[in-house]
Amino acid sequence: MNLNELALVVLNYNSYAMTIKCVDQLLSFSAGFHIVIVDNMSTDESYNKLVEYYDTFNVDVIETNYNGGYSAGNNVGIHFAEKKYSVKYVAIVNPDVIIPSLNVIKELVVTLENDDRCAITGGSPIDREGVINPEHAAWKIPSMYEFIISKSIFYRKKNKTKTSNTCRNIQVDCVAGCFFIIKIEALRAINYMDEDLFMYDEEILLGFKLKNKGYTEILRTDLLYYHNHIPANSPTIKNYIGKRKIRFRSDVVLFKKVYSSKWGLLFLLFNEYLNRFVLFFWFLFKWIRQGGKQK
């Protein structure tokens, strides 16, 4: 195994302190892989701060021309690493991820090397509460019905990924997008990450495209990492509906590419506006109870 054939791409947006913590941990391994930090047009001077901090380190800090979201930003890092280092593998690492040991990275690369059909592999995340939740590690590509229903605010997800103490390698449809390693050849086969998605649903579309090309994904249940995702503060109706609009745009893009059903798209649209109708009155009720303090 030659880790010089691996690049780790860390996409930063207004989170330079978190990115530094993530990358410093990677540098502590003193391994041969390459690290590429991509600043996705931050508004908090992240790019300048990261360039200054890593000036004397073997870390590439680059920036995008515009904020095109998760897929577009990571593609910038992938293309940079591919061109400069001719890598065979790329790891996508969110800034809020901490990889506890070099062995996690090594074993994931070995998994890819040992299986020609495997395009992506990832480990099991430990959340901020110290809990390992299979629901957050991997999942299947939902049917059209499952996808529409899952977008209801009344839906409670039931994890479909089966894990056991005796099975460490599980074939899945999608591994979590916060940290995974993918083969460059597989990315080329699907024309890289789909930039039509700004945020959300990337794992499903990636899994769908790879599956159509004959590739598989593998979850390593024995390899753990920390995903220190910070939950959002109690939302106001303005920012909550704003986030729903971003998510819904991604839902529509994914739906058209995966399911191609006009009736299904109508049901998806109806479901979303029903959600917003219910949420409006829920926030209105909370606003009245709080004496009109929430905006």
ZIHU-V855897 format. One record per residue. N is the residue number from 1. RES is the residue in one small letter. PSI is psi in whole degrees, -180 to 180 (* if undefined). OMEGA is omega as a letter, one per 30 degrees, with the letter a starting at -180 (* if undefined). Layout:
# ZIHU-V855897
N RES PSI OMEGA
N RES PSI OMEGA
This chain:
# ZIHU-V855897
1 m 131 a
2 n 104 a
3 l -9 l
4 n -13 l
5 e 8 a
6 l 136 l
7 a 138 l
8 l 121 a
9 v 123 l
10 v 115 a
11 l 118 a
12 n 137 l
13 y 107 l
14 n 38 a
15 s 46 a
16 y -35 l
17 a -42 l
18 m -39 l
19 t -42 l
20 i -43 l
21 k -44 l
22 c -49 a
23 v -38 l
24 d -37 l
25 q -41 l
26 l -41 l
27 l -29 a
28 s -18 a
29 f -19 a
30 s 45 a
31 a 179 a
32 g 3 a
33 f 165 a
34 h 147 l
35 i 126 l
36 v 117 l
37 i 126 l
38 v 117 l
39 d 123 a
40 n 58 l
41 m 52 l
42 s 158 l
43 t 9 a
44 d 25 a
45 e 21 a
46 s -46 a
47 y -50 a
48 n -39 a
49 k -40 a
50 l -40 l
51 v -44 a
52 e -44 a
53 y -40 a
54 y 22 a
55 d -36 a
56 t 10 l
57 f 159 l
58 n 65 a
59 v 132 l
60 d 126 l
61 v 116 a
62 i 170 l
63 e 154 l
64 t 165 l
65 n -21 l
66 y 162 l
67 n 96 l
68 g 7 l
69 g -171 a
70 y -54 a
71 s -47 a
72 a -43 l
73 g -44 l
74 n -35 l
75 n -37 l
76 v -46 l
77 g -40 l
78 i -48 a
79 h -38 l
80 f -48 a
81 a -38 a
82 e -42 a
83 k -44 a
84 k -37 a
85 y -5 a
86 s 46 a
87 v 156 l
88 k -23 a
89 y 147 l
90 v 133 l
91 a 130 l
92 i 120 a
93 v 113 l
94 n 150 a
95 p -25 a
96 d 16 l
97 v 136 l
98 i 121 l
99 i 117 a
100 p -26 a
101 s 156 l
102 l -28 a
103 n -34 l
104 v -47 a
105 i -46 a
106 k -47 a
107 e -35 l
108 l -40 l
109 v -42 l
110 v -40 l
111 t -42 l
112 l -40 a
113 e -32 a
114 n -3 a
115 d 108 a
116 d -29 a
117 r -16 a
118 c 121 l
119 a -35 a
120 i 143 l
121 t 149 l
122 g 165 l
123 g -165 a
124 s 123 a
125 p 144 l
126 i 125 a
127 d -177 a
128 r -22 l
129 e 3 a
130 g 20 a
131 v 136 l
132 i 112 a
133 n 110 a
134 p -28 l
135 e -28 a
136 h -1 a
137 a -40 a
138 a 160 l
139 w 172 a
140 k 163 l
141 i 120 a
142 p 153 l
143 s 169 l
144 m -44 l
145 y -46 a
146 e -39 a
147 f -45 a
148 i -47 a
149 i -36 a
150 s -18 a
151 k -4 l
152 s 141 l
153 i -12 l
154 f -4 a
155 y 137 l
156 r 115 a
157 k 137 l
158 k 120 a
159 n 136 a
160 k -1 a
161 t 116 a
162 k 128 l
163 t 158 l
164 s 163 a
165 n -22 a
166 t -8 a
167 c 110 a
168 r -24 l
169 n 112 a
170 i 127 l
171 q 127 a
172 v 171 l
173 d -38 a
174 c 133 l
175 v 160 a
176 a 139 a
177 g -5 a
178 c -26 l
179 f 118 l
180 f 164 l
181 i 135 a
182 i 149 l
183 k 137 l
184 i -39 a
185 e -34 l
186 a -40 l
187 l -41 l
188 r -38 a
189 a -28 a
190 i 14 a
191 n 40 l
192 y -169 a
193 m 143 a
194 d 112 a
195 e 0 l
196 d -21 l
197 l 125 l
198 f -48 l
199 m 146 a
200 y 148 l
201 d 5 a
202 e -40 a
203 e -39 a
204 i -47 a
205 l -38 l
206 l -47 l
207 g -40 l
208 f -47 a
209 k -42 l
210 l -40 l
211 k -40 l
212 n -21 l
213 k 4 l
214 g 11 l
215 y 162 l
216 t 170 l
217 e 146 a
218 i 131 l
219 l 126 l
220 r 102 a
221 t -18 a
222 d -7 a
223 l 116 a
224 l 149 l
225 y 166 a
226 y 129 l
227 h 99 a
228 n 54 a
229 h 127 a
230 i 117 l
231 p 148 l
232 a 151 l
233 n 168 l
234 s 118 a
235 p 153 l
236 t 166 a
237 i -33 a
238 k -53 a
239 n -28 l
240 y -47 l
241 i -35 l
242 g -44 l
243 k -37 l
244 r -36 l
245 k -42 l
246 i -45 l
247 r -42 a
248 f -37 l
249 r -41 l
250 s -39 l
251 d -43 a
252 v -44 l
253 v -49 a
254 l -45 a
255 f -45 a
256 k -34 a
257 k -27 a
258 v -40 a
259 y -32 l
260 s 48 l
261 s 119 l
262 k -41 l
263 w -41 l
264 g -40 l
265 l -37 l
266 l -42 l
267 f -38 l
268 l -43 l
269 l -45 l
270 f -43 a
271 n -41 a
272 e -43 a
273 y -27 l
274 l -42 l
275 n -48 a
276 r -36 l
277 f -48 a
278 v -43 a
279 l -37 l
280 f -46 a
281 f -28 l
282 w -46 l
283 f -36 l
284 l -42 l
285 f -44 l
286 k -40 a
287 w -43 l
288 i -42 a
289 r -31 a
290 q 9 l
291 g 27 l
292 g 22 a
293 k -26 a
294 q 132 a
295 k * *
